[in-house]
Amino acid sequence: SVAVSQQVYAVAAGYANRTPAGAIRQEGSDRDEVWRGAFEWTHARGRLEGGGQTQRVEASRRSQQFTLSGPITTLDTSGRSTNAAAWLHTSWIVAPGLVLSPGARVDRWGMIGATATTPWLLAEWQMTPTTRWRGGFSAPQQSPLVDQAALPNAGTTLEPERARTWDIGIERSIGTAWRAGVQAYHRQEDDLLRLVGSEPFVAEGAIVRPTQPYWENALTGHAG
């Protein structure tokens, strides 16, 4: 059997943070408009599903600090982007008790002019009636937000944040009410975003306030 669905949604929001005296310290707005279509096909050996979406986003941010000499604007940025994505995923019974679930997603982010592919693979093996193995791998990528992409360092363009994740585990049923399991995993992240120059610092005994912050792919990390 085949099932097809479509969704459309739009969101608009704004905010303003004020001082006790009523002056605006931070303000911003967001718009998000999305169309999404998907299908699912169920057959004797498993399931195939996929879909696509288009998205239009806008955002603006403005912040200021108040000093004895008057207000100082520390952030004033806005941007918009048209994005698109498509994905395909299947669950396939390749042998009794063994299910493989590969898939991939392709994203196109207009504001940074980048296209990225995110693959993944999940596996499950019912080794015995009481013992099950599970494992998986994925390599996701994530675009900067619109307000981040609008504020890079001069002469640069932000890149998508990247990650690599794998995990494997075993689970055993104990009677009808208990289960025990052990799992191992590792995650590596690269090109994570950091807002540089956004915090005050001390130089030669004087407090220097931020005036020109910018986003940069500056961080890496891992866990596991």
LINHU-V880927 format. One record per helix or strand. SS is the DSSP state (H for helix, E for strand). FROM is the first residue (numbers start at 1). LEN is the number of residues. If there is no record, write none. Layout:
SS | FROM | LEN
SS | FROM | LEN
This chain:
E | 2 | 17
E | 24 | 20
E | 46 | 22
E | 70 | 26
E | 98 | 12
E | 114 | 15
E | 131 | 8
E | 141 | 2
H | 146 | 4
E | 152 | 1
E | 161 | 14
E | 178 | 19
E | 201 | 3
E | 206 | 3
E | 214 | 10
